[in-house]
Amino acid sequence: MRNSLQDQLLKAGLVDKSKANKASKERSKKARQQRNSKESFSSTEEQQRQFEKAARDRELNQRRDEERKQREISAQIKQLVNNHRHPRSNSEEDRPFYFNNKGKVKQMYVSIETHKMITSKRLAIVNFNGVFELVPTDIAEKIRQRNPRLVIDLPEEQPIPESDPYAEYQVPDDLMW
């Protein structure tokens, strides 16, 4: 029952045994080739999956490294601000210092000495987690290297033109409207 047509042809004498064996070998050879091609096809699919997985893993690792780096930078900034912040006083003699932050006018109450230090650029304002802190300008530059958006730049003193009729009148910093 193995190969009934082949057996019938052999019995009828239409095909000799060598041709039957040759045909059988060719069929088995074709079957092996088809299996091998299916295996190679599945192996290329497997390689493609591995390549895509490796690409996803690289992207995930890159994202993790970036997040870790941001956390390190944030920790460094926190340490710089906490170690070098200018002490704040809460006295009745404090006066407001106005500055521009992202298009909005903000104010912080500072002592007269601190006000002079800010205007003479010895202290800089840093927006640290929504709280405005005062730090020395060299520390502010270190913070600016790590995250430039946190340091608030005060406007530069512009030279007074000679044709200005009010040049001899000085406008106070703490002018209240």
Secondary structure in CASP SS format (residue, H / E / C, confidence):
PFRMAT SS
TARGET T0000
AUTHOR 0000-0000-0000
METHOD secondary structure of the structure
MODEL  1
M C 1.00
R C 1.00
N C 1.00
S H 1.00
L H 1.00
Q H 1.00
D H 1.00
Q H 1.00
L H 1.00
L H 1.00
K H 1.00
A H 1.00
G C 1.00
L C 1.00
V C 1.00
D C 1.00
K H 1.00
S H 1.00
K H 1.00
A H 1.00
N H 1.00
K H 1.00
A H 1.00
S H 1.00
K H 1.00
E H 1.00
R H 1.00
S H 1.00
K H 1.00
K H 1.00
A H 1.00
R H 1.00
Q H 1.00
Q H 1.00
R H 1.00
N H 1.00
S H 1.00
K H 1.00
E H 1.00
S H 1.00
F H 1.00
S H 1.00
S H 1.00
T H 1.00
E H 1.00
E H 1.00
Q H 1.00
Q H 1.00
R H 1.00
Q H 1.00
F H 1.00
E H 1.00
K H 1.00
A H 1.00
A H 1.00
R H 1.00
D H 1.00
R H 1.00
E H 1.00
L H 1.00
N H 1.00
Q H 1.00
R H 1.00
R H 1.00
D H 1.00
E H 1.00
E H 1.00
R H 1.00
K H 1.00
Q H 1.00
R H 1.00
E H 1.00
I H 1.00
S H 1.00
A H 1.00
Q H 1.00
I H 1.00
K H 1.00
Q H 1.00
L H 1.00
V H 1.00
N H 1.00
N H 1.00
H H 1.00
R C 1.00
H C 1.00
P C 1.00
R C 1.00
S C 1.00
N C 1.00
S C 1.00
E C 1.00
E C 1.00
D C 1.00
R E 1.00
P E 1.00
F E 1.00
Y E 1.00
F E 1.00
N E 1.00
N E 1.00
K C 1.00
G C 1.00
K E 1.00
V E 1.00
K E 1.00
Q E 1.00
M E 1.00
Y E 1.00
V E 1.00
S C 1.00
I H 1.00
E H 1.00
T H 1.00
H H 1.00
K H 1.00
M H 1.00
I H 1.00
T H 1.00
S C 1.00
K C 1.00
R C 1.00
L E 1.00
A E 1.00
I E 1.00
V E 1.00
N E 1.00
F E 1.00
N C 1.00
G C 1.00
V E 1.00
F E 1.00
E E 1.00
L E 1.00
V E 1.00
P E 1.00
T H 1.00
D H 1.00
I H 1.00
A H 1.00
E H 1.00
K H 1.00
I H 1.00
R H 1.00
Q H 1.00
R H 1.00
N C 1.00
P H 1.00
R H 1.00
L H 1.00
V E 1.00
I E 1.00
D C 1.00
L C 1.00
P C 1.00
E C 1.00
E C 1.00
Q C 1.00
P C 1.00
I C 1.00
P C 1.00
E C 1.00
S C 1.00
D C 1.00
P C 1.00
Y C 1.00
A C 1.00
E C 1.00
Y C 1.00
Q C 1.00
V C 1.00
P C 1.00
D C 1.00
D C 1.00
L C 1.00
M C 1.00
W C 1.00
END
